[in-house]
Amino acid sequence: MEKVSIIVPIYNVEKYLKECLDSIINQTYKNIEILLINDGSPDNSKKIMEYYKKKDDRILCYYKENGGLSDARNFGLDKATGNYITFVDSDDYIDRNYIEKLYNQIKKDNSKISQCGFYDITDKGNILKSTFYKTIKKINKLDYIYQTYDKYNGENVVTWNKMYDKSIFDDIRFPYGKIHEDEFVIHKIIDKVDFISIVNEPLYYYRKNENSIMGKKYSIKRLDIIDAFEIKIKFYEENNYDILIINKVKEFYIEILLTTYINSRKYISNKKINKNIANKIKFLRKNFKISNRKLRIKISMFYISPTLYYNIIQLRKKIERKK
């Protein structure tokens, strides 16, 4: 049995940490090292970490100054000694068979990445929905990328529902200080493999936590998603990916820009920022042929008048809330 390194960044999660760690130490696959990275957390997470360290000698505790989720993951990657890597966010938890099933699928397929589905759960742990591939057992890289920007974005773009051959991260690290950190690296990760192994089960429990990075009030940091997509598109173009894939990513990017414009205008109210986003949308409309009819209509409406588009979207949301 090869060793699997489980990297757990920790910051202000004392409310959920025990559930997370219990799910990890009770894995059916036993040859694991559990790297707990305390990212300068001011709560009682340290006490919980030390308690579990005494309870299970596979646990390694590290303490560092606050640098954000990406920095904590990178710290864990530098310390990991396993043959395989997986990430578990400390407000989430995993099925007891999570490691075993992902590992077995990698070995069965002779692959470098395996992926499972996940449950969205509430703050109290109630299941909202499950998300997973229902029939596919193995998917080639190009189809996987296309599916990421078609109907499986949730499963594919995140890094925490997967197991990786450690060698994948030899020259890949998460971007310091950014949110949407997975969007900055997932294309580089998938580029390193020929196919992805799929476990057709939701084995990861992803908590919709209002105190998490993505649960907090909308801020200028959310605009990191724009940088991520521009880097991603440039990567696909420079590495001569199929034009169908590049166009699919661009269409998804336009949807992201339209949504970001609405949120930025509503919550940030910075005319310079909003104008910059609007100019990006207009540039893409002029220089890129959009195949999606609904998207063409939306972007044409936006092109005529961003303000009118904003008001229509806000009115539509208001009507939907009243239903």
N, C-alpha and C positions, 0 to 999 in steps of 0.2 A: 504493500500500500504506500503510495507516494504521499508526501506531505502537501497539505493545502493551507495556504496562509489566508486568514480572514482579517481584513483591515476594517476597523471600526473607529471612525472619527467621532469625538465626543465633545459636545459643547451645550451646556444648559439643558440637559435631558434627564435630570435625576428622576423625573416623573415616569419615564419610560425605560430607563436603562436596565433595570432588573429583568423586565420581560424580554428585552433584547438579548441580554447575556444568558438568561436561562435557555432561550431557544438555541443559542449557539453551543453551549457546553453540553447540551443533551442531543447533539447530532448523532445519528446512527453511524456515520463515518467518523472514526476516532482519531485518525492521524492528522490532526490539525494544530496549527499555532494561531492563537487569537491575539492580534495586535490591537491594544486599546490605546488610541492616541488622544490624550486630553489636550485640547487646543485652547489652553488658558481658561478653562471653564470656571466661573466664579461660584457655582452652586456646590452641592454635595456630591457631585459625580465622582470626585477623587475617593471619597470614603467607600462608595459602592464598588469602584474599581479595585481598591485594595482588599475589600472583603472577598470579592470573587477570585482575586489572585491567590489568596490563601486557600480557597476552596478548590481551585483547579490549576495545576502546575503547567498547563498548556497556555495559560494567559500571561502575556507580557504587557506591562504598563509603561507608557511613556508620557512625559509631561513637557509641554512646550508653550512658548508665548503664542497668543492668539494670532493666527494668520489666515483663518478661513478654511472652508471645507477642502478646497483644492490643495492647500498647503499641508493639511493633515493627511490627506490621502497620499501625497507625494512622500511625506515623512514615512508613512507605513510601507510604501513601495521600496524605499531605501533600506528599510530594516527587515523586510520579508525574506525568509529563507526557504519557503516552500517551492515545490515544482509548479504549483498552480496558485492563482490569486483570485479572490472574490472580495467584493465590498458589501458591507452591511451598514446602512445608516443607523445611528444609535437610537432613533425614535421609532424604528421599524423592528420587525422580527421575522424569523424564517421557520418554515416547516422543518420538522425533525429529520426529514429525508432530503432536505435541500442539497447538502454537499454531496451525499452519496449518489443521488440521481444525476446531478450535473456532471460529477466525475465519471460515473459509469457511461454516460452518453458520449463524453469526450473519448474515452478509451474504446468504446464500441465502434465509433465512427472514425477513429484515428484523426480527430480534429484538434483545433487549437482554441476554439471557443464553443461553449454550450450555453444555452439560454432557456429560461423557463418563463412562465407567465407570472402574474401577480394579482393580489387582491388590493383594491383601494379600501382602506378602512377609516373609520372616523377616529376622532381624538380618543374616544372611549373604547375603541376596538371593534365596533360594529362594522360588518362587511357592507360596503356600498355596491361594488361590482367586481367581477373578475375579468382579466384581460389576458388572452393567450392565443397562440396558434392552435387551432383545433385539429388539424390533420397533417400538416407538414412535419416531417421528421428531420429533414436536412434541406438546407436552402443554399444555393450558390450565391457568391458575393454580390453579383450584379443584380440578381432578382431581389436580394435582401435590401440593397440600397434603394431600389425602386419602391419596394413595399414600405420602406421607412417613411417615404414622402407621399404615400398613397393612403394606406389604411392601417398600418401597424407602427405609427410613429411612437406611441406610448411604450410599447414593448422594446422597440429596437434602439431608440436613441439614448436610453438611460444605461448607465454602467453597472448598476447595483443588482440586476437580476441575471447576472452572467458569471461564468467561470472562465478564466483565461490561462493559457500557457504563459508562464512568467516571462518568457523571452519576448512576448509582445511588447512589454513595457521597458525593454532595454533602452529605447530612445524616445519614449513617450512619457510626458508628465502633464498633469492638469495645470491650467493657466492660473497663476497666482493672482488673487484679488478679484477674480471674475465670478459672477453667478452664471447660471446656464452652463456650468463647467463641462458637463457631458457633451454638449453640442460642439465644444471646441476640440474634442479629441476623438469622438466616436468614428469619424470618417477615416482617421489615421489608423485606428485599431482594426476596423473592418478591412482596410486596404491590405493588411498583412496576411490575410487568410484567403483560402479559395472558397470555403463554405462555412456555414454556421450550423452546429447541431442544435436541434430543438427538442426540449422536453415538453410534451403537450399537457402541462399541468401548471396551475398557479401555486407556486411554492414560496413566494415572497409576499410579505404583508407590508404594504406601503401606507404609512399613516398620513392622512391629510391633517397635518398639525399647523394650527394658525400661528404658532411661534417659530415655525421653520423659516428658512430663507424665502421660499416661494409663497409661504402663507402670510408674510408680512405685507403691510401697506405698499401699494405700488410706488416705486421710486425710480430715480434716474438710473439706478443700477440695472433695472430690467432691460435697459437699452443695450446691454452686453449681448443680447441675442442677435442684434444687427451685426456686430463685429464677428460673431461666431459664424453666421451664414455667409458673410462676405469672404471669410477665410476658407470656409468649406467649398464654396463655389469655385474660388480660385484654385484650390487643391484639385478638384475634379477636372478643371480645364487644363491645368498644367500637366496633369498625369494622363491626359488623353482618354478620359472616360467616354463612354457612349453618349452621343448627343441626347438621346432619349432620357438618360439619367440626369444629365446636366439640366435639361429643360424642366424635368419633374421637380428638381430641387429649386430651381428658380421660381416656378409657380408657387411652390410651398413658401418660399421666401417672400413673395409678394403678399400672400395671405398674412404672413407674420408682420410685414410692414403695415398693412392696412389695420390690423388689430393693434399694433404698437402705436400707430398714429392716433387712434381713438383713445387709448389709455393715456398716452402722453399728453394729449390735449386736455383730457379730463382731470388728470391728477398732477401733472408737472407744470403745465401752463407756461412753458418757455417758448416764445414765438420763434426764436432762432432754431431750437431743437425741432419743433414741429415743422418748420419750413424745410429743414434738412431732410426729414423723413419723407415729406411730400415730394421733394425733388428726386429722391431715390425711386419712389414709385413712378413718377412721370418719366424718368430716364428709362426704366425697365419697359414701360409701355411703348416708348419710341423705338427701343433697340432690341426688342425680344418679342417673337410671335407667340402669343398665348393660345394654347389649344383648348383649354377649359372654358366652355361657353359662359358659365355662371361667373367665373372670375373675370372674363372679358367685360361683362356687364358692370360688375362692381368697380373695376378699375377705370372704365370709361366714365362712370358716374363721378368717381373721385377726380378724374382728370378735368372734368367740366368745372367742378367746384368742390374743393376739399371741405369747405364749411358746410355746404349743402349735404354732402355725404355724411359728415359728422352728425348733423342734426337729424338726418333720417335714421341713422343707426341708433342714436339716443332715444328717438321717439319709438322705434321698434322695440327696444329693450324695455321701455316704460310700459308699453302695451302688453308685452309678454309677462311682466311682473304682475299685472293686474288680472291675468287669466287664472 
